[in-house]
Amino acid sequence: MNFKTSMVAIFAIGASLSTAAIAQSTNAELTAALSSDVRGDTVLRDKYRNPEATLNFFQVKPEHTIVEYGPGGGWYTRILLPYVAENGKYLAVNADSQGRTFRDRAQEARTKSWPERFPASAAELTGVDAEKVTAFESDETPEDMVGKVDRILVFRSMHGMLNGDRSDTEIKALRNMLADDGLLGVVQHRADADASYEISNGSRGYLKQAHVVALFELNGFELVSSSEINANPKDTKDYDIGVWRLPPVVARLEADDEATYEANKAKYEAIGESDRMTLLFRKAK
């Protein structure tokens, strides 16, 4: 073996070791985030939401700048914020509130004050300093974040976009944030491919996978990969009030007496959470 060949081989070995070391470090940091006490009893949902496999599929790294879209009650926030707090950046993004119809002034005030309130809420959930949290509505992206986000994560929020008639503007806003080499991950309740419009239009929480892919393609994305990580074949998807009949909500109908509700609750808890698509996108060239 000549000198040039030897150096190439040594370089290849070094690169391989370096990649392995990085992967090991990343896995250790994710393991720490997943096993943190701040998660409390939310870990009980891991068997349905598969956070380790999901975040690995989305290729989320602790040094990334990430967006969690519509963090809601903070289930994934408890994982993501501690995971990137030291070496990355966590951004929480909600939909543009302009033009929305509100139930009353109190709801409007809560919604529009969310960017100011969420950092403290996230800090309370995770123990991470509120200064490490940036929150804003999608139409108010800070200039220094345009085209700078490594990963955008959209968990169970696509039906809300469609129900609010804002999917195109929201997806375009997310694309504006994403770096050219960034990735966008989606987890969404999945309707069957042959489901009727009434079941798959988002009003019951379910959407067809092909429709979600097409929606992103129409707004400047291309599908990189899909996964069955969050599939649930037990989900029959034909519930009278949609996905909210399943855990964690297990919604109660007005007509249900206590005995009926308890019987239904046991049945739906045996099914588990919804069948979900898991999709990974990048910007289309």
N, C-alpha and C positions, 0 to 999 in steps of 0.2 A: 504494500500500500504506500503510495507516494505521499509527500507532505500535504499537497492540496487535498487529496482524498481524505487523509487523516483529519485535517482541520474541518472539513465539511461534516465528517462523521461526529467529531467532538461537538461541533456547533449544534448538530441535530439532536444529540443526546442532551446537551445543555438546555436546548429549547424545550425538549420533551419533559425534562425534570422541572423546568420553570413552570410549564403549563400545568403539570401535575400538582406542583406546590400551590399554585394559585387556586386550582380547583379544590384542593384539600382545605385551604384557608377559607374559601367561599362557603364550602359546605359546613365548616365548623361555625362560621358566623351565622349562617341560616339556622343551623341546629340550635344555636344559643338563642336566637330570636324566637324560634318555635317552642322552646322549652322554658321560656321566661315566665316567671310568676305573674307578670302583668297581664298575661292572657286569661288568668282565672279559669272559669268554667267554659269559656269559649272554645277551649280545646276539645270539648265534647262534640263539636261539629266537624272536627278534622276528618273523621271517617267519611263524611259526605263531601267536604270541600277540598280535601287533599292538597293543602297549601304547599307542602314541600315539593311534590311532583309538579304542581301547577307553576310555581315560581321558577323551578328549574326548566320547565318547558318554555316559559317566557324569557329565559336566560337573564334573569334579574341578578345583578351583581351588587355587592355592598358599596362599591364606589360610584354607582350610577346616580344620575339625577332622574328621579322617577315622579310621575304624576299618578295619583290615585284619583280616578274620576268618580264623583258622587260617593264619598266615603261613608255617608249615612251614619249608622251606629258605631262604626269603627272596628268591625270584626277584623278586617285585613290591616287596618291602621296599627293595631297592636303588634302586628308582625313587621310591617314594612318600615314604620318610623324608626324603631330601634335597630333594624337591620342596616339602614343606610345613614343613621344619625352621625356616626363618627367620620365616615369617609365619603359619603355621598350627600344627596340633598333630597328632601321630601317635599313635594308640592301637592296640596289638596285642591281639587278643582270641582266646582259645582256648575250647573247649567246657568246660562244667562237668565236672570230673573225679570228682565224687561219684557213687557208685553204679556206676562202671565196673569191669569185671573186668580185672585186669592179669595179664600173663604171669608176672611174678615181682616181688619187692620192688624190684629195681633199676628196672624199668620204671615202677612206681608212684611211686618217688621222683623219677625224671626228669620224669614228667608233672606231678606236684604242685609241683615246684620251678620249673616253666617261667616263671611270672610274675616270679620273682626273677632268673632266668638270662637271659631274652630281651633286656632292654635292653643288656647288655654284648655279647651276640651281635650284635645289630643295629648297635651302634656299631662293632664290628670289621668288619662287612660294608660299612659305608657311610662311616665316618670321622666320622659325626655323634655328638656327645656323648650318652652314654647317658642323661643327665638329660632329654633331649628325647624320650625314649621312655617311654610308660606302657603296661604290660602287665598284664592281669588275665584271670581266667576270667569267662565270661558271667554267672554268678550273683553276681559280686562287683563290679558296676559302681559306680565312685565316685559319690557323691551329686551332685557338681558336674558330672557328665557325663550325668546322666539328662535326656533330652530336649534335649541340646545338640549332638549330632553332626550334621555337615552331610552327610557321605557315609559309607556303610557298603559295603565291597567284599568280596564273597564269591567267591573264585576257586577253582573246581574242588573245592568242599567239601560240596556238597549230598548227594552219595552217602554221604559219611562220616556226616553227620547222620542219614540214614535207616538206614544199616547199624547205627548205634549206638542206634537207637530214641529219638532225642532231637531230632528236627526241630522238633516243635511248641514245646518249651520253649526251644530255641535261637532260633528265629525271634521268639518273643514277647520274649525278652531283648533281641534286636537292636532290635526295635520300641521298646522302652522307652528305648533310648539315642538314637534318632533324633529330631532336631528336627522340628517340625510341617511345616516346608518343606524338610526334608531328603530325600535320595534314597538308595535302596539298589540297588546293581548286582550282578548275578550272571553269572558265566561258568561253564558246566557242560557236561561231556561229554553229548552228545545222542543218545538212541536214536531210531530211526525211529518215526513216529507209530503204525504198525501192528505194532511189535515185540512179541514175546511177553513175558510176565511175567518169565521166566527171564533174558532179556536186559536188560530195562528196570527191574528192581527195585532197582538200585544196587549189587548184589553184584559186577557186572562194571564198575562205574564209570559206566555209562550210565543216564540218566533221560529220560523223555519230557518234552518242553517243556510240553505241556498240563498234565502232572501237577505240574511245578514251579510253574507259574503258579497252579494250583488250591491248592497247598499254602500259598503266600504269601497268597492271597486268604482262605483259611480262618483265617489268623492275623493279619488286620487290615491287609493291604496291597492295593493295586490296581496293575495293570500300566500303566505310562506309555508304554513303547515297547519294541520288540525290534529286534535288528539281526543281520545275517548277517556281521558283521565277522570273526568267528572260525569261520565255516563251513568244512568240508573235505569236499567231495563224494567224495574218494578213500577216505574211511574207510568200510569195509564193516561194521564193528561186530559181526562174527560170530566174533571170536577166542575160542579155547578158554579163555583166562584173562583175557578182557576187555580193557579199555583199556590195561592195563599191558604188553600185547604190542607196543604202539606206542611211539615215542620220547616222552619221553626215557628211559623205563625199558628198553624192548625186553627184557622178561623172558624168561628161558630155561626151557624145560620140562626136567624131569628126564630125559626120554627123548631129548632132543636131543644128538647127538654134535657135535663141533666143526664139522664140515663142514655139517651140517644147520642148526646155529644161525647160522653165518655167512651161509648162503644166505637164511634167514628174516630175519635182521637187515637185509640189503640190501633185501629186499622191503618190510619194514615202515618202514624209513627213507625209502624212496621214496614211501610213503603220507604220511608226516609225522605230526604230532600229530593228536589226535582232532577230529572234527566237534563244534563247540560252539555252544550257544545263548548269546546275550548279551541279558540282560533288565534293564530298569530299572523299579524300583517306587517308589511313595511310600505314605505312610500313607493308608489309606482313612478317609474322614470318618465 
